[in-house]
Amino acid sequence: MKTRIIAISSQKGGVGKTTTVVNLAAWLALLDNRVLVVDFDPQGSTSRCMGLSPNKLTHGGLLEMFRCGALELLKQEQIEPYIYKTMIKNLHLLPSNITSTEDEIWLSQQAVEDPELLKNAVDLAIGQFDFILIDAPPSLSALPRMALAAADSILVPLQCEEMALGTMPRLLGLIRDLQKSSNRWLQIEGILMTMFDPSIGYSRRLLEQAKSHFQGLLFDAVIPRDPRLSEAIAAHRPVVLYDMNSPGSLAYRSLAQHLQQKYRAEATAQTA
């Protein structure tokens, strides 16, 4: 199967982006896919939730990779020194270790000067993994633009609330801009509704509005508001290692199965 690079991105924070990256990656790995997570969010939440905080990195992470520079990486033809194994077989991580404001400012400047820096690095991992998931920062700045320039598609977590729905037009506008400029192949993988509570009327109403407004873009899988997801994130582990059969975990399994079936079917069709 050809490597699929998916950026998980949302303009708004607090919509379940980290939860989605960690748990989708874990389930894809458990379904026997080779998975790499690139934690491109300076907050580094995904790295911590996968058991790798900045002080545990033995040979650096994202920051050292960028300071090495794209040209040097391409000369060496390797990204492996910056990739770590995780507690789940088949699941690997390129961790974020941007621990200061100065680091983030420097990286943002690199994103402006060389928007394809991340793409050039991630491309070195193509063929080694079935899925590469990029955790993009929750903004419309240079960093998420760089993440989307490196991706084949974007998966958007969208919380079942009015304010989250209101951010979508700007994000869709950014995607259209990138399709015209730096990444004309960028597709919308889908919109994932998160934190859905069927017992709350406005939650049901917003889900129906999203289905009507984003026809064809919404995943069938809907992530429920599940305390076990929050508890697992607080314990710095994927929910499959905390409560594998919780409603939230099973919803992420459904999403992972959908993506696996979609791209394995595409690979089969291309070789037929």
N, C-alpha and C positions, 0 to 999 in steps of 0.2 A: 504494500500500500504506500502510495506517495505521501510524504510528510505533509501534514496539514498544520499551518500556523494560524492560530486563532488568538486575537487580542480580546481580552475581557475588559470592557471600558464603560464608564458612565461619567457624565459630567457632574453628577451629584454624589456626594459621599453618603455612607450609611444605608446603602441600598442592598447590601449583601454581596458586594463585589469580591472581597477577600474570601468569604464563605463559599462563594461559587467557584473561584479559582481552585481553592484547596480541595473541596469535595468532588468537583467534577474531575480534577486530575487524579485523585485517589481512586475513584470508581473506574476511570478509563484504564488505569494501571491494573486494577484488580480484574478487569475484563481482558487482560493479556495484551494490552497495548504498551508500547514503549513511549513513555511520556516525559517531556522536559517542561518544567515551569520556569519562566523567566520573570523574576520579581523586579519589575521596573518601576514600582511605586516607592518613592523615597521613604515613606513611612515604614517599609519593611515588614508589614504585618503578615504577609504571606510566608515570608521566610521563618518568622517566629512560630507561626502556626504549623509549619512543617518540621519544627524541631531544630532550626538553625538560626540562632540569634547572631548578630555581628561579632560578638566576642568568642564565638565558637568556630569561626572560620579559620582553618589552618593555613590556607594559601590564598586568602583574599576572595573577592567576589566581583560584583558588577563594577565597582569603582576602579579596581585594579585592571579589569578587562578594558575599560574605556581609556584609562591612562596609558595602557599598552598601545592603544591606537589601532584603528581599523587596518591600516597598511601593514603594521607589524603582525597583526593576527593573520592577515591574508598570506603574508610571507611564510609564517609558521604553519599555516593551514591547520590550526588547532584552537579549539575552544575548551577542550577537556580539562585543563588545569583549574578552570573556574566553576566546574560542574560537580555537584556533590550528590552522593546517594542519600536516600531518605529511609525512613523506617518501613516503607512499603516497596516490595520488589517491583521493578520496572519503572519506578517513579524517581526522577532526578530533579535537581534544583540548581538554577543559577541565581544565587541569593543577592538581595539588595544589602549593601552595607554603607549606605549614604547616611552617615551619623551626625553630620553638622550642616548648618546653613551654608557654609562656604562650599562644602561638597556639592550641595544641591544647586547652588548658583553656578559653579563650574560646569556641572553636567548640563544644566540648561543652556549655557553658552555653547557647549559642544553640539547640542541638539540644533541650535540655530545655525552654527557654522557648517555642520556636516549632518544633515537630516537623515542620511542613510547609514550612519555609523552603527546603529543597532541592527539594521537589516544585514549589513555586511558581516557582522559577527554571528547573528543567528543563522544565516545561510550556511555557515560552516558546520552546523549541526544537522542539516538536512540529510536524510538517509539514515541517520543514526536513531531517529525517533519516528514514531507514527504520528504523534501529536506534539506540537509545541504550543503551550499556552502562555501568553504574555499578559501579566498583570499591569495594566496601564494606570497612571495616576488619575484621580477624579477631577479633571479640569479640562480646559481647552487650550492649554499652553503648548510650548514647543515639545515637552516631553511626551504627552499622549500622541501628538502628531508623529513623533518619531516612532512610537510603538505601532501606530496604525500603518505607517509607511513600510514596516517590516512584516506585516501580516497579510495572509490571504483573505481573511474575513474578520469581522468584529461581532462578538456576542455581547449584548447589552443587558445587564441585570436591571430590572425596573421594579421598584417597590410599588405595592398596591396602595398608593396614596396620591392625592391631587398634585402636590408639589413635585413629585418625581415625574409624573406625566408631563408637567409643564417644561421640563428640561429637554425633552426629546427633540423638539424642532431645531434647537441650536446644535445638538449632537448630529442629527441627520444632515444639517447644513455643512458641518465640518466634514462628514463623510463624502458628501458631494464635491466639496472643494478638493479633497485629497484625490478623489477619482479623476478630477480634471488636471491635477498637477503631479504629485509625487507617486501616486499608486493607483493607476487607472484600472487595475485588476481587483481592487478591494471590493469585497462583497459583504452584505449584511448576513451573517450566519443565522441570526435570529434574535428575538427579544424574549428574555426570560423573566416572567413575573415572579417576584419574590415576596416573602413575608405576607402571604395570602392567608386571611382568617375568614373561613366561610361563615362563622357565627356573627360577623360584623357586616351590617348592611352596606356601608360605603365600600368595603373591600370587595364585595360581590359586584357592586355597581361599577367600580373602576375596572375590574377585570373584564366585564362586558364591554365597557367603553373602549378598552385597549384592543379587544378582539375586533371591534367594529372599525376602529381608526387605523390599526396596523394589520389589516387583512393580509394573511399569508406570511407575516413576519413573526408571529408569536409561536413559540414552541408549545407543543401539547403538554409537556411537563410544566407543572406549576409548583413552585417551592412554597410549602406552607410555613406559617409562623410556628416554629418548633423549638422549644426550650433546649432540646438536646443539641441542636446545631450551635446555639450560643455557648452552651456549656463546653462543647468540644473545642470551639475556638479559644475559649478562656483557658482550657487545659493544654493549648498549643498542640493540637493533633486533629487530623481529619475525623469526621464523625464515624467513619467505618471502623476506627480503632476505639471508639467510645460507646456507640450504640448503633450497630450496623443496620438494625431493622427499625429504627425510628422513622416516622413519616418523612422527615426531611431527608434522611439518608436514602430512602427508597425513591424519593423524587429525583435526587441527583443520579441515582443509578439509572432511572428511566431516561434522563437526558443523555447520559454517557452511552447507553445502548443505542439511542437514536443516532448520535453522531458516528458511532462505530459502524452501524449498519449502513448509514448513508455513504460513508467513504469507502467501506469495503465493497459495497455494490458498485460504486463508481470505478474502483480499481478493476473489478471483475469485468465490467462492461468495456473498459479500455483495452483489456487484453484479449477479449473475445474475438 
